[in-house]
C-alpha cells in the first residue's frame, strides 16, 4: 500500500526587489549628468572656435581694405556680443593680419581658469 502523498508546498514568493531600478538610476544619475555637462561644454568650445574664426576673417578683410581701426571694429561686430574677445589687427607691408582670442564660456565655473581659443587670418592688402 502506498502512503498518501503530501500536498506540494506552495511556491515561495520571490524576493522583494521593488525599488531596485530606482536605486540603479540614482547611482547612474551623476555619471549621466557629467557626460551631459561635458557634451555641452564641448559644444561651447566649438562655438567659441567658430566665432573666433569669423571675427578673424572679418577683421583681416576690413584691415586689408580700410586699416587697423576699422578692422578691429569689424572683428568685434562679426562675433557674438556675449563673448569675451580680443581682436588685434595689424598691417605688415603687403599683408594684413588679424588675431582674435576668445575666452571659452565655462559651464561649471570652478572647473578651471578658463580656456582661450586663438585664430589668426592673413590676407593681402588692397592698394
C-alpha positions as CSV (number, residue, x, y, z in Angstrom):
1,X,0.0,0.0,0.0
2,X,1.3,3.4,-0.8
3,X,1.4,6.2,1.6
4,X,-0.8,9.2,0.7
5,X,1.1,11.9,-1.0
6,X,1.5,15.1,0.9
7,X,0.3,18.2,-1.0
8,X,3.1,20.1,-2.6
9,X,4.3,23.1,-0.6
10,X,3.1,26.4,-2.1
11,X,5.8,28.1,-4.1
12,X,7.9,30.7,-2.1
13,X,7.2,34.2,-3.1
14,X,10.1,35.8,-5.0
15,X,12.5,38.0,-3.0
16,X,11.2,41.6,-2.8
17,X,13.1,43.6,-5.5
18,X,10.8,46.6,-5.6
19,X,12.9,49.9,-5.9
20,X,15.9,48.3,-7.4
21,X,15.6,50.2,-10.7
22,X,15.2,53.5,-8.8
23,X,18.4,52.7,-6.9
24,X,20.2,51.8,-10.1
25,X,19.1,55.1,-11.7
26,X,20.1,57.1,-8.6
27,X,23.6,55.5,-8.8
28,X,23.9,56.2,-12.6
29,X,22.5,59.8,-12.5
30,X,25.8,61.5,-11.5
31,X,27.6,59.8,-14.4
32,X,24.8,60.8,-16.8
33,X,24.9,64.4,-15.7
34,X,28.7,64.5,-16.0
35,X,28.5,63.2,-19.6
36,X,25.8,65.8,-20.4
37,X,27.8,68.7,-19.0
38,X,30.9,67.5,-20.9
39,X,28.9,67.4,-24.1
40,X,27.5,70.9,-23.6
41,X,31.0,72.2,-22.7
42,X,32.4,70.7,-25.9
43,X,29.7,72.5,-27.8
44,X,30.7,75.8,-26.2
45,X,34.3,75.2,-27.2
46,X,33.2,74.6,-30.8
47,X,31.0,77.7,-30.8
48,X,33.9,79.9,-29.4
49,X,36.2,78.5,-32.1
50,X,33.8,79.3,-34.9
51,X,33.2,82.8,-33.5
52,X,37.0,83.4,-33.3
53,X,37.4,82.3,-36.9
54,X,34.6,84.5,-38.1
55,X,35.9,87.5,-36.2
56,X,39.5,87.0,-37.5
57,X,38.3,86.7,-41.2
58,X,36.2,89.8,-40.9
59,X,38.9,91.8,-39.2
60,X,41.6,90.7,-41.7
61,X,39.4,91.5,-44.7
62,X,38.5,95.0,-43.4
63,X,42.0,95.7,-42.3
64,X,43.2,94.9,-45.8
65,X,40.8,97.4,-47.2
66,X,40.4,100.2,-44.6
67,X,43.1,99.9,-41.9
68,X,43.5,98.5,-38.4
69,X,41.0,100.7,-36.6
70,X,38.1,99.6,-38.9
71,X,39.4,96.0,-38.8
72,X,39.1,95.8,-35.0
73,X,35.6,97.1,-35.1
74,X,34.6,94.7,-37.9
75,X,36.1,91.8,-35.9
76,X,34.1,92.6,-32.8
77,X,30.9,93.1,-35.0
78,X,31.3,89.7,-36.6
79,X,31.2,87.9,-33.2
80,X,28.6,87.4,-30.6
81,X,28.4,90.3,-28.1
82,X,28.3,87.9,-25.2
83,X,31.8,86.6,-25.8
84,X,34.9,88.0,-24.2
85,X,37.2,88.6,-27.2
86,X,40.4,90.4,-28.1
87,X,40.8,91.5,-31.7
88,X,44.3,92.5,-32.8
89,X,44.6,93.6,-36.4
90,X,48.0,94.6,-38.0
91,X,49.3,95.6,-41.3
92,X,52.7,94.3,-42.4
93,X,53.7,95.6,-45.8
94,X,51.6,93.9,-48.4
95,X,49.8,91.6,-45.8
96,X,47.1,92.4,-43.3
97,X,46.8,90.0,-40.3
98,X,44.2,89.7,-37.6
99,X,44.5,87.7,-34.5
100,X,41.4,87.0,-32.4
101,X,41.5,85.4,-29.0
102,X,38.2,84.3,-27.5
103,X,37.6,83.1,-23.9
104,X,35.5,80.0,-23.9
105,X,32.5,80.3,-21.6
106,X,32.7,77.7,-18.8
107,X,29.6,75.8,-17.9
108,X,31.0,74.9,-14.5
109,X,32.8,78.0,-13.2
110,X,35.1,76.1,-10.7
111,X,36.3,73.7,-13.5
112,X,39.4,75.7,-14.3
113,X,41.0,79.0,-15.1
114,X,39.2,79.2,-18.4
115,X,40.2,78.3,-21.9
116,X,41.2,80.6,-24.7
117,X,41.0,80.0,-28.4
118,X,43.1,81.9,-30.9
119,X,42.6,82.2,-34.6
120,X,44.9,84.2,-37.0
121,X,44.0,85.1,-40.6
122,X,46.3,86.7,-43.1
123,X,45.1,88.5,-46.3
124,X,46.8,90.5,-48.9
125,X,46.4,94.3,-48.5
126,X,44.4,96.0,-51.2
127,X,46.0,99.0,-52.8
